[in-house]
Amino acid sequence: MQGQVFGVRRRLDEPLRVAIAGRLKAGKSTLVNALIGRRVAPTEVGECTRVVTQFRYGTTDRVDVVRRDGSRLSLPLDETGMIPSRLGVPRAGIAFVDVTLTSDHLRDLTVVDTPGLGSTNTSVSAGATRFLHGAPAAPFDDDIDDDSVGAVSGAEAIVYVFTQAVRDDDVEALGAFRSVSARLASNPINSLGLFNKVDKLVHGTSDPWPVAGPLATEQAGVLRRVVSDVVPVVGLLAETTEAGRLTAADCEALRTLSRLPAAERLILLASVDLFVGRDCAVPRAQRERLLRLLDLYGIGFALAQFAAAPQLASGDLVRTLFQASGFPRLRHTLDQAFRWRTDAIKAGWALSALEKIAGHATAPADRELLRDAIERVLQQPEYHRLRLLEVAQLVGTGTVELPEPMEQELSRLALATDPQWILGRPGAGAAELVEAALSAANRWRVYAVAGAGPAQSRVALVAHRGFYLLSQQIRAGIRPESVPPTAGPGYGGQVR
């Protein structure tokens, strides 16, 4: 039992583990690269995209192919700095790939990339489905084995990547994730939908954000019982900017293109074939590289920036492209929805794990020792954060029905730390926020005793105490964090 308890303690010291899931060709690996700040995960379908791959912080860059028997084969990154295309172990013998990187992005985040659902390779698709649904897959020789499932089943959160249309099996896959993650304290609270490749919603260099914003809101409505939010992004721009792939030479090539006559730029940007095949001052090979890095939307955006500010510095262009990718909102949402609650998420798992350990303890003294310790934790005021997450899960999944405005208010209370955001009082001072928090606490208490059923009443009483504690925090002068952004970027004009 002592070993099990110390195992729980070790896990509490580890970073938040986020699993990236989605369909084949949804752009998962591109977004993984953006998250880790390096282009390491292969973005083309191949041997290493057919296995679960874990990215975590380390003092050296290293790739370990973990076999089913637990042994490891260590490989260097290839000459381009990516995971080697050949792993040196038969696919059937691989449990997962463990990649350690000296990336600061991974100091407090472990990223787990999973094979794509809906693969044209039936065995890969079955294996990914097996991971997400926790059920035995069809008996293919190259299925993902139990070791792979074990490697990723400890994720506290999931980011599900999709493009344009949300399908019924996407909803089912997200809904089933909780069943394979023993450490997932709540769902959909710890699940995020990522609407990728929004630049493909429109033609060429047109601004996609007027379309992407409303569509993401609509998709969030469809997925409201399985994800906490849907964030639209242009994954390619995110990878290029976050991984530092755009060089000074690339920026100068874009600056040169921006000096072309407006009519010539318009023709070049009309299609990929015209951009690559038409004669102009920038060599064809350089234009092909720009397409790989930015695609037409990113190129058009960059040319618009240079046309408006010809002396724009390369670093400023990269920062502007990063904003245009929508990725800052994803980073912020991860911080708001996941990372700031890492301790709460893991604490919920730890308490559950300790309760199971206590239940299986053979010595009565050990059993009582653990249960007494758990009881002391449950009596702490800080534990109420876990209670809020639990009831928000019940409401978010539809297990307990609440009027929609109350459901939204409870979600803000459970998911955020900014009193202005929670209470819907942007710019309000402390006195106004205290009054609003106490008013909300009273409103939930009245609902609990006068208008709710038994299950609703239990939820309402937890919310009542949550708002009361919030009022105390405001009085104590706890500094609020920034309000989460709600609008997607656009660049406010097209290339002329």
Secondary structure as a PSIPRED ss2 file (coil, helix, strand):
# PSIPRED VFORMAT (PSIPRED V4.0)

   1 M C   1.000  0.000  0.000
   2 Q H   0.000  1.000  0.000
   3 G H   0.000  1.000  0.000
   4 Q H   0.000  1.000  0.000
   5 V H   0.000  1.000  0.000
   6 F H   0.000  1.000  0.000
   7 G H   0.000  1.000  0.000
   8 V H   0.000  1.000  0.000
   9 R H   0.000  1.000  0.000
  10 R H   0.000  1.000  0.000
  11 R H   0.000  1.000  0.000
  12 L H   0.000  1.000  0.000
  13 D C   1.000  0.000  0.000
  14 E C   1.000  0.000  0.000
  15 P C   1.000  0.000  0.000
  16 L E   0.000  0.000  1.000
  17 R E   0.000  0.000  1.000
  18 V E   0.000  0.000  1.000
  19 A E   0.000  0.000  1.000
  20 I E   0.000  0.000  1.000
  21 A E   0.000  0.000  1.000
  22 G E   0.000  0.000  1.000
  23 R E   0.000  0.000  1.000
  24 L C   1.000  0.000  0.000
  25 K C   1.000  0.000  0.000
  26 A C   1.000  0.000  0.000
  27 G C   1.000  0.000  0.000
  28 K H   0.000  1.000  0.000
  29 S H   0.000  1.000  0.000
  30 T H   0.000  1.000  0.000
  31 L H   0.000  1.000  0.000
  32 V H   0.000  1.000  0.000
  33 N H   0.000  1.000  0.000
  34 A H   0.000  1.000  0.000
  35 L H   0.000  1.000  0.000
  36 I H   0.000  1.000  0.000
  37 G C   1.000  0.000  0.000
  38 R C   1.000  0.000  0.000
  39 R C   1.000  0.000  0.000
  40 V C   1.000  0.000  0.000
  41 A C   1.000  0.000  0.000
  42 P C   1.000  0.000  0.000
  43 T C   1.000  0.000  0.000
  44 E C   1.000  0.000  0.000
  45 V C   1.000  0.000  0.000
  46 G C   1.000  0.000  0.000
  47 E H   0.000  1.000  0.000
  48 C H   0.000  1.000  0.000
  49 T H   0.000  1.000  0.000
  50 R C   1.000  0.000  0.000
  51 V C   1.000  0.000  0.000
  52 V C   1.000  0.000  0.000
  53 T E   0.000  0.000  1.000
  54 Q E   0.000  0.000  1.000
  55 F E   0.000  0.000  1.000
  56 R E   0.000  0.000  1.000
  57 Y E   0.000  0.000  1.000
  58 G C   1.000  0.000  0.000
  59 T C   1.000  0.000  0.000
  60 T C   1.000  0.000  0.000
  61 D C   1.000  0.000  0.000
  62 R E   0.000  0.000  1.000
  63 V E   0.000  0.000  1.000
  64 D E   0.000  0.000  1.000
  65 V E   0.000  0.000  1.000
  66 V E   0.000  0.000  1.000
  67 R E   0.000  0.000  1.000
  68 R C   1.000  0.000  0.000
  69 D C   1.000  0.000  0.000
  70 G C   1.000  0.000  0.000
  71 S C   1.000  0.000  0.000
  72 R E   0.000  0.000  1.000
  73 L E   0.000  0.000  1.000
  74 S E   0.000  0.000  1.000
  75 L E   0.000  0.000  1.000
  76 P C   1.000  0.000  0.000
  77 L C   1.000  0.000  0.000
  78 D C   1.000  0.000  0.000
  79 E C   1.000  0.000  0.000
  80 T C   1.000  0.000  0.000
  81 G C   1.000  0.000  0.000
  82 M C   1.000  0.000  0.000
  83 I C   1.000  0.000  0.000
  84 P C   1.000  0.000  0.000
  85 S C   1.000  0.000  0.000
  86 R C   1.000  0.000  0.000
  87 L C   1.000  0.000  0.000
  88 G C   1.000  0.000  0.000
  89 V C   1.000  0.000  0.000
  90 P C   1.000  0.000  0.000
  91 R H   0.000  1.000  0.000
  92 A H   0.000  1.000  0.000
  93 G H   0.000  1.000  0.000
  94 I E   0.000  0.000  1.000
  95 A E   0.000  0.000  1.000
  96 F E   0.000  0.000  1.000
  97 V E   0.000  0.000  1.000
  98 D E   0.000  0.000  1.000
  99 V E   0.000  0.000  1.000
 100 T E   0.000  0.000  1.000
 101 L E   0.000  0.000  1.000
 102 T C   1.000  0.000  0.000
 103 S C   1.000  0.000  0.000
 104 D H   0.000  1.000  0.000
 105 H H   0.000  1.000  0.000
 106 L H   0.000  1.000  0.000
 107 R C   1.000  0.000  0.000
 108 D C   1.000  0.000  0.000
 109 L E   0.000  0.000  1.000
 110 T E   0.000  0.000  1.000
 111 V E   0.000  0.000  1.000
 112 V E   0.000  0.000  1.000
 113 D E   0.000  0.000  1.000
 114 T C   1.000  0.000  0.000
 115 P C   1.000  0.000  0.000
 116 G C   1.000  0.000  0.000
 117 L E   0.000  0.000  1.000
 118 G C   1.000  0.000  0.000
 119 S C   1.000  0.000  0.000
 120 T C   1.000  0.000  0.000
 121 N C   1.000  0.000  0.000
 122 T H   0.000  1.000  0.000
 123 S H   0.000  1.000  0.000
 124 V H   0.000  1.000  0.000
 125 S H   0.000  1.000  0.000
 126 A H   0.000  1.000  0.000
 127 G H   0.000  1.000  0.000
 128 A H   0.000  1.000  0.000
 129 T H   0.000  1.000  0.000
 130 R H   0.000  1.000  0.000
 131 F H   0.000  1.000  0.000
 132 L H   0.000  1.000  0.000
 133 H H   0.000  1.000  0.000
 134 G C   1.000  0.000  0.000
 135 A C   1.000  0.000  0.000
 136 P C   1.000  0.000  0.000
 137 A C   1.000  0.000  0.000
 138 A C   1.000  0.000  0.000
 139 P C   1.000  0.000  0.000
 140 F C   1.000  0.000  0.000
 141 D C   1.000  0.000  0.000
 142 D C   1.000  0.000  0.000
 143 D C   1.000  0.000  0.000
 144 I C   1.000  0.000  0.000
 145 D C   1.000  0.000  0.000
 146 D H   0.000  1.000  0.000
 147 D H   0.000  1.000  0.000
 148 S H   0.000  1.000  0.000
 149 V H   0.000  1.000  0.000
 150 G H   0.000  1.000  0.000
 151 A H   0.000  1.000  0.000
 152 V H   0.000  1.000  0.000
 153 S C   1.000  0.000  0.000
 154 G C   1.000  0.000  0.000
 155 A C   1.000  0.000  0.000
 156 E C   1.000  0.000  0.000
 157 A E   0.000  0.000  1.000
 158 I E   0.000  0.000  1.000
 159 V E   0.000  0.000  1.000
 160 Y E   0.000  0.000  1.000
 161 V E   0.000  0.000  1.000
 162 F E   0.000  0.000  1.000
 163 T C   1.000  0.000  0.000
 164 Q C   1.000  0.000  0.000
 165 A C   1.000  0.000  0.000
 166 V C   1.000  0.000  0.000
 167 R C   1.000  0.000  0.000
 168 D H   0.000  1.000  0.000
 169 D H   0.000  1.000  0.000
 170 D H   0.000  1.000  0.000
 171 V H   0.000  1.000  0.000
 172 E H   0.000  1.000  0.000
 173 A H   0.000  1.000  0.000
 174 L H   0.000  1.000  0.000
 175 G H   0.000  1.000  0.000
 176 A H   0.000  1.000  0.000
 177 F H   0.000  1.000  0.000
 178 R H   0.000  1.000  0.000
 179 S H   0.000  1.000  0.000
 180 V H   0.000  1.000  0.000
 181 S C   1.000  0.000  0.000
 182 A C   1.000  0.000  0.000
 183 R C   1.000  0.000  0.000
 184 L C   1.000  0.000  0.000
 185 A C   1.000  0.000  0.000
 186 S C   1.000  0.000  0.000
 187 N C   1.000  0.000  0.000
 188 P C   1.000  0.000  0.000
 189 I C   1.000  0.000  0.000
 190 N C   1.000  0.000  0.000
 191 S E   0.000  0.000  1.000
 192 L E   0.000  0.000  1.000
 193 G E   0.000  0.000  1.000
 194 L E   0.000  0.000  1.000
 195 F E   0.000  0.000  1.000
 196 N C   1.000  0.000  0.000
 197 K C   1.000  0.000  0.000
 198 V H   0.000  1.000  0.000
 199 D H   0.000  1.000  0.000
 200 K H   0.000  1.000  0.000
 201 L H   0.000  1.000  0.000
 202 V C   1.000  0.000  0.000
 203 H C   1.000  0.000  0.000
 204 G C   1.000  0.000  0.000
 205 T C   1.000  0.000  0.000
 206 S C   1.000  0.000  0.000
 207 D C   1.000  0.000  0.000
 208 P C   1.000  0.000  0.000
 209 W H   0.000  1.000  0.000
 210 P H   0.000  1.000  0.000
 211 V H   0.000  1.000  0.000
 212 A H   0.000  1.000  0.000
 213 G H   0.000  1.000  0.000
 214 P H   0.000  1.000  0.000
 215 L H   0.000  1.000  0.000
 216 A H   0.000  1.000  0.000
 217 T H   0.000  1.000  0.000
 218 E H   0.000  1.000  0.000
 219 Q H   0.000  1.000  0.000
 220 A H   0.000  1.000  0.000
 221 G H   0.000  1.000  0.000
 222 V H   0.000  1.000  0.000
 223 L C   1.000  0.000  0.000
 224 R C   1.000  0.000  0.000
 225 R C   1.000  0.000  0.000
 226 V C   1.000  0.000  0.000
 227 V C   1.000  0.000  0.000
 228 S C   1.000  0.000  0.000
 229 D C   1.000  0.000  0.000
 230 V E   0.000  0.000  1.000
 231 V E   0.000  0.000  1.000
 232 P E   0.000  0.000  1.000
 233 V C   1.000  0.000  0.000
 234 V C   1.000  0.000  0.000
 235 G H   0.000  1.000  0.000
 236 L H   0.000  1.000  0.000
 237 L H   0.000  1.000  0.000
 238 A H   0.000  1.000  0.000
 239 E H   0.000  1.000  0.000
 240 T H   0.000  1.000  0.000
 241 T H   0.000  1.000  0.000
 242 E H   0.000  1.000  0.000
 243 A C   1.000  0.000  0.000
 244 G C   1.000  0.000  0.000
 245 R C   1.000  0.000  0.000
 246 L C   1.000  0.000  0.000
 247 T C   1.000  0.000  0.000
 248 A H   0.000  1.000  0.000
 249 A H   0.000  1.000  0.000
 250 D H   0.000  1.000  0.000
 251 C H   0.000  1.000  0.000
 252 E H   0.000  1.000  0.000
 253 A H   0.000  1.000  0.000
 254 L H   0.000  1.000  0.000
 255 R H   0.000  1.000  0.000
 256 T H   0.000  1.000  0.000
 257 L H   0.000  1.000  0.000
 258 S H   0.000  1.000  0.000
 259 R C   1.000  0.000  0.000
 260 L C   1.000  0.000  0.000
 261 P C   1.000  0.000  0.000
 262 A H   0.000  1.000  0.000
 263 A H   0.000  1.000  0.000
 264 E H   0.000  1.000  0.000
 265 R H   0.000  1.000  0.000
 266 L H   0.000  1.000  0.000
 267 I H   0.000  1.000  0.000
 268 L H   0.000  1.000  0.000
 269 L C   1.000  0.000  0.000
 270 A C   1.000  0.000  0.000
 271 S C   1.000  0.000  0.000
 272 V H   0.000  1.000  0.000
 273 D H   0.000  1.000  0.000
 274 L H   0.000  1.000  0.000
 275 F H   0.000  1.000  0.000
 276 V H   0.000  1.000  0.000
 277 G H   0.000  1.000  0.000
 278 R C   1.000  0.000  0.000
 279 D C   1.000  0.000  0.000
 280 C C   1.000  0.000  0.000
 281 A C   1.000  0.000  0.000
 282 V C   1.000  0.000  0.000
 283 P C   1.000  0.000  0.000
 284 R H   0.000  1.000  0.000
 285 A H   0.000  1.000  0.000
 286 Q H   0.000  1.000  0.000
 287 R H   0.000  1.000  0.000
 288 E H   0.000  1.000  0.000
 289 R H   0.000  1.000  0.000
 290 L H   0.000  1.000  0.000
 291 L H   0.000  1.000  0.000
 292 R H   0.000  1.000  0.000
 293 L H   0.000  1.000  0.000
 294 L H   0.000  1.000  0.000
 295 D H   0.000  1.000  0.000
 296 L H   0.000  1.000  0.000
 297 Y H   0.000  1.000  0.000
 298 G H   0.000  1.000  0.000
 299 I H   0.000  1.000  0.000
 300 G H   0.000  1.000  0.000
 301 F H   0.000  1.000  0.000
 302 A H   0.000  1.000  0.000
 303 L H   0.000  1.000  0.000
 304 A H   0.000  1.000  0.000
 305 Q H   0.000  1.000  0.000
 306 F H   0.000  1.000  0.000
 307 A H   0.000  1.000  0.000
 308 A H   0.000  1.000  0.000
 309 A C   1.000  0.000  0.000
 310 P C   1.000  0.000  0.000
 311 Q C   1.000  0.000  0.000
 312 L C   1.000  0.000  0.000
 313 A C   1.000  0.000  0.000
 314 S H   0.000  1.000  0.000
 315 G H   0.000  1.000  0.000
 316 D H   0.000  1.000  0.000
 317 L H   0.000  1.000  0.000
 318 V H   0.000  1.000  0.000
 319 R H   0.000  1.000  0.000
 320 T H   0.000  1.000  0.000
 321 L H   0.000  1.000  0.000
 322 F H   0.000  1.000  0.000
 323 Q H   0.000  1.000  0.000
 324 A H   0.000  1.000  0.000
 325 S C   1.000  0.000  0.000
 326 G C   1.000  0.000  0.000
 327 F H   0.000  1.000  0.000
 328 P H   0.000  1.000  0.000
 329 R H   0.000  1.000  0.000
 330 L H   0.000  1.000  0.000
 331 R H   0.000  1.000  0.000
 332 H H   0.000  1.000  0.000
 333 T H   0.000  1.000  0.000
 334 L H   0.000  1.000  0.000
 335 D H   0.000  1.000  0.000
 336 Q H   0.000  1.000  0.000
 337 A H   0.000  1.000  0.000
 338 F C   1.000  0.000  0.000
 339 R H   0.000  1.000  0.000
 340 W H   0.000  1.000  0.000
 341 R H   0.000  1.000  0.000
 342 T H   0.000  1.000  0.000
 343 D H   0.000  1.000  0.000
 344 A H   0.000  1.000  0.000
 345 I H   0.000  1.000  0.000
 346 K H   0.000  1.000  0.000
 347 A H   0.000  1.000  0.000
 348 G H   0.000  1.000  0.000
 349 W H   0.000  1.000  0.000
 350 A H   0.000  1.000  0.000
 351 L H   0.000  1.000  0.000
 352 S H   0.000  1.000  0.000
 353 A H   0.000  1.000  0.000
 354 L H   0.000  1.000  0.000
 355 E H   0.000  1.000  0.000
 356 K H   0.000  1.000  0.000
 357 I H   0.000  1.000  0.000
 358 A H   0.000  1.000  0.000
 359 G H   0.000  1.000  0.000
 360 H H   0.000  1.000  0.000
 361 A C   1.000  0.000  0.000
 362 T C   1.000  0.000  0.000
 363 A C   1.000  0.000  0.000
 364 P H   0.000  1.000  0.000
 365 A H   0.000  1.000  0.000
 366 D H   0.000  1.000  0.000
 367 R H   0.000  1.000  0.000
 368 E H   0.000  1.000  0.000
 369 L H   0.000  1.000  0.000
 370 L H   0.000  1.000  0.000
 371 R H   0.000  1.000  0.000
 372 D H   0.000  1.000  0.000
 373 A H   0.000  1.000  0.000
 374 I H   0.000  1.000  0.000
 375 E H   0.000  1.000  0.000
 376 R H   0.000  1.000  0.000
 377 V H   0.000  1.000  0.000
 378 L H   0.000  1.000  0.000
 379 Q C   1.000  0.000  0.000
 380 Q C   1.000  0.000  0.000
 381 P H   0.000  1.000  0.000
 382 E H   0.000  1.000  0.000
 383 Y H   0.000  1.000  0.000
 384 H H   0.000  1.000  0.000
 385 R H   0.000  1.000  0.000
 386 L H   0.000  1.000  0.000
 387 R H   0.000  1.000  0.000
 388 L H   0.000  1.000  0.000
 389 L H   0.000  1.000  0.000
 390 E H   0.000  1.000  0.000
 391 V H   0.000  1.000  0.000
 392 A H   0.000  1.000  0.000
 393 Q H   0.000  1.000  0.000
 394 L H   0.000  1.000  0.000
 395 V H   0.000  1.000  0.000
 396 G H   0.000  1.000  0.000
 397 T C   1.000  0.000  0.000
 398 G C   1.000  0.000  0.000
 399 T C   1.000  0.000  0.000
 400 V C   1.000  0.000  0.000
 401 E C   1.000  0.000  0.000
 402 L C   1.000  0.000  0.000
 403 P C   1.000  0.000  0.000
 404 E H   0.000  1.000  0.000
 405 P H   0.000  1.000  0.000
 406 M H   0.000  1.000  0.000
 407 E H   0.000  1.000  0.000
 408 Q H   0.000  1.000  0.000
 409 E H   0.000  1.000  0.000
 410 L H   0.000  1.000  0.000
 411 S H   0.000  1.000  0.000
 412 R H   0.000  1.000  0.000
 413 L H   0.000  1.000  0.000
 414 A H   0.000  1.000  0.000
 415 L H   0.000  1.000  0.000
 416 A C   1.000  0.000  0.000
 417 T C   1.000  0.000  0.000
 418 D C   1.000  0.000  0.000
 419 P H   0.000  1.000  0.000
 420 Q H   0.000  1.000  0.000
 421 W H   0.000  1.000  0.000
 422 I H   0.000  1.000  0.000
 423 L H   0.000  1.000  0.000
 424 G C   1.000  0.000  0.000
 425 R C   1.000  0.000  0.000
 426 P C   1.000  0.000  0.000
 427 G C   1.000  0.000  0.000
 428 A C   1.000  0.000  0.000
 429 G C   1.000  0.000  0.000
 430 A H   0.000  1.000  0.000
 431 A H   0.000  1.000  0.000
 432 E H   0.000  1.000  0.000
 433 L H   0.000  1.000  0.000
 434 V H   0.000  1.000  0.000
 435 E H   0.000  1.000  0.000
 436 A H   0.000  1.000  0.000
 437 A H   0.000  1.000  0.000
 438 L H   0.000  1.000  0.000
 439 S H   0.000  1.000  0.000
 440 A H   0.000  1.000  0.000
 441 A H   0.000  1.000  0.000
 442 N H   0.000  1.000  0.000
 443 R H   0.000  1.000  0.000
 444 W H   0.000  1.000  0.000
 445 R H   0.000  1.000  0.000
 446 V H   0.000  1.000  0.000
 447 Y H   0.000  1.000  0.000
 448 A H   0.000  1.000  0.000
 449 V H   0.000  1.000  0.000
 450 A H   0.000  1.000  0.000
 451 G C   1.000  0.000  0.000
 452 A C   1.000  0.000  0.000
 453 G C   1.000  0.000  0.000
 454 P H   0.000  1.000  0.000
 455 A H   0.000  1.000  0.000
 456 Q H   0.000  1.000  0.000
 457 S H   0.000  1.000  0.000
 458 R H   0.000  1.000  0.000
 459 V H   0.000  1.000  0.000
 460 A H   0.000  1.000  0.000
 461 L H   0.000  1.000  0.000
 462 V H   0.000  1.000  0.000
 463 A H   0.000  1.000  0.000
 464 H H   0.000  1.000  0.000
 465 R H   0.000  1.000  0.000
 466 G H   0.000  1.000  0.000
 467 F H   0.000  1.000  0.000
 468 Y H   0.000  1.000  0.000
 469 L H   0.000  1.000  0.000
 470 L H   0.000  1.000  0.000
 471 S H   0.000  1.000  0.000
 472 Q H   0.000  1.000  0.000
 473 Q H   0.000  1.000  0.000
 474 I H   0.000  1.000  0.000
 475 R H   0.000  1.000  0.000
 476 A C   1.000  0.000  0.000
 477 G C   1.000  0.000  0.000
 478 I C   1.000  0.000  0.000
 479 R C   1.000  0.000  0.000
 480 P C   1.000  0.000  0.000
 481 E C   1.000  0.000  0.000
 482 S C   1.000  0.000  0.000
 483 V C   1.000  0.000  0.000
 484 P C   1.000  0.000  0.000
 485 P C   1.000  0.000  0.000
 486 T C   1.000  0.000  0.000
 487 A C   1.000  0.000  0.000
 488 G C   1.000  0.000  0.000
 489 P C   1.000  0.000  0.000
 490 G C   1.000  0.000  0.000
 491 Y C   1.000  0.000  0.000
 492 G C   1.000  0.000  0.000
 493 G C   1.000  0.000  0.000
 494 Q C   1.000  0.000  0.000
 495 V C   1.000  0.000  0.000
 496 R C   1.000  0.000  0.000
